[in-house]
Amino acid sequence: MTHRFPLKEIARQAGLGTATVDRAINNRAHVSPQTQARVTAAIAELKAQETQLSARGRRMFFDFVTEAPSRFSREIQTAAEKILPQIGPAVCRPRFLSQEIMSETEVLSALNRIAKRGSHGICLKARNLPAIRDAVDNLIASGIPVVTLVTDILPSQRTAYVGLDNHSAGRTAAFLIAQTVGQTTGTILATRSNARFQGEEARETAFRETLGTLCPNLHIIDINGGNGIHYETAKLMHKVVDQLTNLRGVYSMGGGNKTILDVLDQHHLKPNIFVAHDLDQENRALIQRGHLHYVLHHNLETDLHNVFGSFLHHHKLTSDPPVNTISNIQVITPMNVPI
């Protein structure tokens, strides 16, 4: 494996021992594919950050632990690496751990490993479960700040929440659907990736309350648990598709939109309006082709700037915390997709 970094540097970036890294780099035995992948990713991250290393300042390691579809995790990593040169008071070195589905045990294990090896801060996107809330509080007590991203972990002592105003997003989705379908009868499909993501729960609550006021004759059919992944989302869709008589609209809070559209098309169902979240690569293609009508988007680069800003303020490297960590909604249509 070609590299130009000291073993200790790669080991620290990967969160592994130097002996393990040495075996992986030299293709020796007893190295799992997961470990090999972590070493490869660590070297790639070091290369991406190399231009920043010439900057003066304290060197700090921050960990990102995300349960999300790979397309969204990639967006987070790209946004983080893009704004790193803008972070002045310190040289920030992010380490990324992401899986499309992370069990409670896997999240707790990851947080425990990070706590043992040390970290200057953890950015966490995970389900809001009691054991995870306790783990966040333990990290805070040990001096490691935790910033939740996109979906919150409450009640906990987390340092900050960074991401979309989820209540406003739900209300906006309801308004857009009401403007499209008017005072009519029929069904609305509302989908969430997981019932334990607090951000999506907030979206759904606000959506139901607002749509109930604006369009009282519409009936909402909801599904959750697909995690934005094709197979799981398709399985859930096939279970409810027979209930989607007179389908008027879709509000997708958690992704998997191509799968949702494919299943609807198989059953010759075409909603009048489809509202989705996040302008990732898949959604960008869908809205450009007119398959999505609106995407409720927020700027991940702004979010990641606020994540690092929260960490640096915690360590007293900046005098003020980020002014506002809640992102404004951008309503994207096929006519104003950013280049």
QUIFENMO-V531123 format. One record per helix or strand of 2 or more residues. SS is the DSSP state (~ for helix, > for strand). FROM is the first residue (numbers start at 1). TO is the last residue. If there is no record, write none. Layout:
# QUIFENMO-V531123
ss=SS from=FROM to=TO
ss=SS from=FROM to=TO
This chain:
# QUIFENMO-V531123
ss=~ from=7 to=14
ss=~ from=18 to=25
ss=~ from=33 to=54
ss=> from=58 to=67
ss=~ from=70 to=86
ss=> from=90 to=99
ss=~ from=104 to=117
ss=> from=122 to=125
ss=~ from=130 to=141
ss=> from=146 to=149
ss=> from=160 to=164
ss=~ from=166 to=181
ss=> from=186 to=192
ss=~ from=198 to=214
ss=> from=218 to=224
ss=~ from=230 to=243
ss=> from=247 to=252
ss=~ from=257 to=266
ss=> from=273 to=277
ss=~ from=281 to=288
ss=> from=294 to=297
ss=~ from=300 to=314
ss=> from=326 to=327
ss=> from=330 to=332
